[in-house]
């Protein structure tokens, strides 16, 4: 089995830095197109329907959608870990069960969310205090959008399976195809047919169907170890348990980010329009760095998962050093660019001098600390990829999200200064990265997961 060419992708054998970069760039581009995909609807309805439609598509609806999507994306990352470990171990039987369980779960979860979303959308919008002039737009958009949940979940789970076996290019191509479809259909339905918000939602679900069909055709292809056989699609209990044990904490962690960001945004709002506008403009720049940072984390998930399954523990530790250096270099590059060109970059979004000044304050306080996020991204995904998920969730949720919220709630009422909010970011990044570094160097996480899998104990690595 070890000689089976269907398992050959170089991840457990090739040059580490090259393999990481081969993963990194397609994932980075995919994240970019995902961002573009998510903003097209808002851009089109904002320009051609009106501000109420823009508020509906880009505001409260995105919060509700993200809560579901982030949770499922976390669960699909659990599938990536389980399947990559099976692939690295050359275990065809477990790989077969894991792939078919993942697809079955995508279908079941998609069906449930479709019903919940269609029935509960208006209630959720009312609970969030959605204004009356936005309500009909938002409810219409959500009710149609949720009809495409099954297609969306199939694409995301299918992409997770392909990435787990080392294929990052096809998920990127499928996403580009869906993004282009969405743009064309948005213009056709909203601008050409004047279908308004409903047209934007229909364009979105049809583009999701395109990506789901493309990824399904890849998974149905014969002569691959991860081939999906429709009659075999079912829930396998042990694989489901492992998948949820890894993926559910990751999904809840993502939702913790969303919840903490809502609370922080409320604090930002208390400083008035200028700070709100500056924070929004800074966030547009900030997102580019975090796209790159996240791409490193996703790359490590597959790389570590496969090498853990192959018991190549030496390659895991070497990859951590390489990826940490890449992350450091990328962090310094973004920090330097924002420090040097921050004002003209912010001017792309806003021209008010006071807002620009506030935006530069945010850059000066946050951009130099980008490098401190390394542990949260690289080390957390390394540890999670071996199956050690709960500690990672607790460290990130408590260190990044919890500390930030407690800091703001405790200090902001007494020191109502935007700097109090801003300093919570580098503080939480630094502390959480330090905790992950200590946790990583101790090595108990790796020994514990080796015992769980029945592997021989790993040899001590050079860091500790």
Steps between C-alpha positions, in 0.01 A plus 500: 500500500786738572597483132151583374543795262154624589642606836800688358496878546838577664359632826651221705819486295569820305685821582310658788518869407396424142205286608377769739516768231322273251217487751521862609450684169187316375342535845589872510347555156196298602451720806525807280232372262286401797519861621411621150219246480353628827516869404357483147138480617546800729671705229237432237190555716657805661557664164184390319232436765565739789644552844229296673584203281870553569433506875305176464758311296815633666383544858280282719466222244878451486512461879237224491657327200849512650387332822389194300777507240780545756369208704486272197837617370647399835335159474635459145848575634446200726441294188825634354692385808343153518529434126856635475605271787342198327664600172841542664462161669398339166192360675252446214218360714496789748544749216195355321285522813618852586433637150151354479417611854612855416276513191204354689541758772518784245172383346326456836626827650417689181143366500447593865640852459288551188183433699612696807610795287185513291271476803697704754652780294241766573490410870881529525495836324231629737702378799799702376290816476512529121340831390162479331622652173767227473298204631330387178822522301696307763236231549464447126876473453547254788208276410626460143867479605436208736352299211858467375641370829532139384701607195718728712570227755580243228754738347663581834516137610616384159775762501603387847534142370708608201729716715543210742655289226722784379287651223464875556475606135165355399309655794650833390393450138148404608475806723615728218237347271231556764618856562487588130157339472377706795625826347337431163169386649493792746525746213244304295240450775538828691598748228347331196184335637451742797436216743658696786621321812331178392705506182823532696402206721405284201833584334681392815330163533543421128872576525516273805338226294773545237777452757318203658460326163867552412631368831257207486625399155855498641402282793305256280800444275613138497849373582552737791535387860247763607233412241144558620264215418144635537360172633766498773417850629393451860602588855769274646487544877873489592595735214218742584612508862860581400392757245277685746754471781746695285268718293238612751748680731648672193154611389407626846832686512411678176162597641673631813693737274172615345335558838800684646523717186136600543574612858815685392313671218255631757795655686632652177156648431511687831780722367293650220496512124866588439636205698241268347601608149872471582450153649308391190771630265778348711310170502514488120883518516524273801304226320775454240756409765263260671419333168870419466529396864200268471642344183810394698278343765292304248821383329633366829177312568543271199879479520503404867197271467661290227841486667343410833312216330830389341675533840748747352521707818836648401337664199230651722754682716704611200186630331411703808838676484468563126141624517580720802776667297267546203235648728757732660621622161145556377410684821798734470422562133141604574600701807763693304268561206218628721735716706656655188194527277216498751361845422469454121358151554239630742423779253364235264204467738468841665626856446398675824819625673384416853400150397836452327677612817301251708573228245873566519483471880349154454772401254777624731361308796402174329708438188840470678350219713389281211792263562363412845209320333733221382430267791125540467513397135797266448526322835124474557444333162800272549366371831143475368612298195613215725153480655567714810215748458339593833813665651548699178141623514530595868830683449375698201153567637634602840824667396389686189125543535444482876793714610415767245139524613587498873767766444256730323212445741727556801695806383299685239236634744781669698733595211281579202781518246526312171854400600353279772315301235796490262756376753280199576592353161882474526461411868269206427706386198824505698364322806324230298804437280717470811259246650501299176880508489523358851235240419678402178846470654381279784399243238232326707245565226698293249570213739134493602378479140761233419363285782148556369603378152719216629818655358847456646589791734670786311862580568572832675540780244775762503282779643442324829 
